[in-house]
Amino acid sequence: MATQKPYEGPILEIDQLSISFFTRLREIPAVMDFSCTVQPGEAMGLVGESGCGKSTVALGVMQDLGVNGRIVGGSIKFKGRDLNEMSAEELRDIRGSEIAMIYQEPMASLNPAMKIGRQLMEVPMIHEGLGEKEAYDRALEVVTDVRLPDPKRMLDSYPHQLSGGQQQRIVIAMALMANPSLLILDEPTTALDVTVEAAVVELVKDLGKKYGTSMLFISHNLGLVLETCDRLCVMYSGEAVETGSIEDVFDEMQHPYTQALFRSIPLPGADKNARPLVAIPGNFPLPHERPQGCNFGPRCDYFEAGRCDQGDIKMETVPGNDRHASRCVKFKEIDWAAPMELAETKEKGEVGDVVLKMDNLKKYYEVAANALFGGGSKKVVKANETLSFEARESETLAIVGESGCGKSTFAKVLMGLETATEGAITLDNKSIESTPIQERDTKTVADVQMVFQNPFDTLNPSMTVGRQIMRALELFGIGNNDDERRDRMLKLLDLVKLPRAFADRMPRQLSGGQKQRVGIARAFAGDARIVVADEPVSALDVSVQAAVTDLLMEIQREHKTTLLFISHDLSIVRYLSDRVMVMYLGHVVELGTTDQVFSPPYHPYTEALLSAVPIADTSVEKKHIVLEGDIPSAMNPPSGCPFQTRCNWKSKVAGGLCEKEVPPVRQLSEGHQIKCHLSDADLADMEPVIKIAAE
């Protein structure tokens, strides 16, 4: 591949950049006084919650702010040239060839009606004037570089024939086709499974080294930034509040917001009752309602009236560190090493009797082999295979696995949205596996409720919040009249810590975290016995995640609810759950208490899942396991053990047993079961994936 002669100075210099969006009513400042420098071959992480201006900075670099956006101050220089002063033609030459951007949603960057090979070949043909043959060879080389199986077949496929992880790799390949000097990645792995995310992150790091590309990596995941970047910049409400090398910012943070962010994420080994997560108080300010002085002031533990709310606060250098700076007037006075004040320690509710029992549950779907025209023979999708477990009162059981493993199918069967193909589900000694929701009695419906992943889709946009909760109470037959129901509804708002005035608000007037609280209030309206929480915090910012997670725990303690927590985020699972069930392709491959599942011996899949979780802690050492290949289809599962096509331990099992037979369920110890052919000796040899270095 043609390599450009290396550029000596900084690749990207952003100096005191301010970007505003103009509406008919007012100017809305989105980014203020933002500076950062990216050196050749350096990876810079941009971290912050949604709405803090990370993506606006990236769009400013791409000079793609739309009709309403304008750079109103400062400069963005790329290899010494000010992008703001370039003509449209000069910008067109730079975009795609010198600066490339990878977006969050891979499908948005691909043309659905064009084969992958054609889309990749366009890049060097347009930017470098290459012929078809050379362009095809280049495409083949890059698709091999991004570790896609059978590259020739990939080039001959349409985007819809690829999985999400494969599509994202193609988008990365497309960005690398022109060998850019700067690669901007905007949350490139948010939509991917954690094991796929680990492989993509590994890939981006390797390719950055191979091509010497500088990177601007935008993310809200501190662990991911720790694993991919050399330096980082923390943003809050349009401003950079702290910047420095990864080590300096993680280990010697000098801004209250950075500290608050770290306190709101669960770290390995943290105990939910002894060290609850600390959510950041208050809400993110809207762009036209920012406070005087420090933007973070109203939510800061160290706020001092008369100092923190005066004038413009500038970035100041932190002495003794590598280009480390903080936007805080008090950073030199704060004792950053002071131990965290413990929030009140919570007592864990006593785990009670079995409320829910599943016995050999199977759920199969029949689909036409030719789904488009309904012809051909029928194929069977085995979404759930012989699921057996029980859940007790006051217990949190986490259900973990990648997309397509059958977590949500099982939740649908439990809710009565689907009925079971085989097996039994008993709720308080009553069989419910074959009763669809419309035939369930009111009590059963009220007893099993669900909190969904996306709070935006579950509320009626044309009904006030209070009305929606009262509607649920009506359906559950609670309260004799509207006044009683209204009273109960206001108590439910108190329960989820929302102001009572929100009863008269419409969903559009609420933030994502507030909407999710309304969803939780509605789920608990009928004193649910079992709440299925399907990825309830994955669409929320980290500080909001902490508050919602804590809220779920508190309600559980008070109401003795059984919580089935479906998630792929193992750090939250570790913090929240009492027991963990790991699923892969419809099978339960491991089940045990949280401590049993998080320490060896593991099922090989659990081991890979643990290794894939990004951890925002420099003192943690992690064993590195990257799974090859994608999850097989449930329509065409592999023979034998469902995990054998991706397993790193398979060579230890003699006689091709993994390919021939589904492993039996083995009890490793009291309450700990695993579905694997590995011998006891091999299991005993397993080392912990996550080690916390001694202080």
Helices and strands as residue ranges (DSSP letters): E 12-22, E 27-38, E 43-47, H 54-61, E 69-78, E 81-82, G 83-85, H 88-94, E 99-102, G 106-109, H 116-127, H 132-145, H 151-155, G 159-161, H 164-176, E 182-186, H 194-211, E 214-219, H 222-228, E 231-236, E 239-245, H 246-251, H 256-263, G 287-289, G 297-299, E 316-317, E 325-326, E 354-370, E 375-392, E 396-400, H 407-415, E 422-427, E 430-431, G 437-439, H 442-447, E 448-451, G 455-457, H 465-475, H 482-495, G 500-504, G 507-509, H 512-523, E 530-534, H 542-559, E 562-567, H 570-576, E 579-584, E 587-593, H 594-598, H 604-612, E 620-622, G 650-652, G 654-656, H 657-660, E 665-669, E 672-675, H 680-685, E 690-692
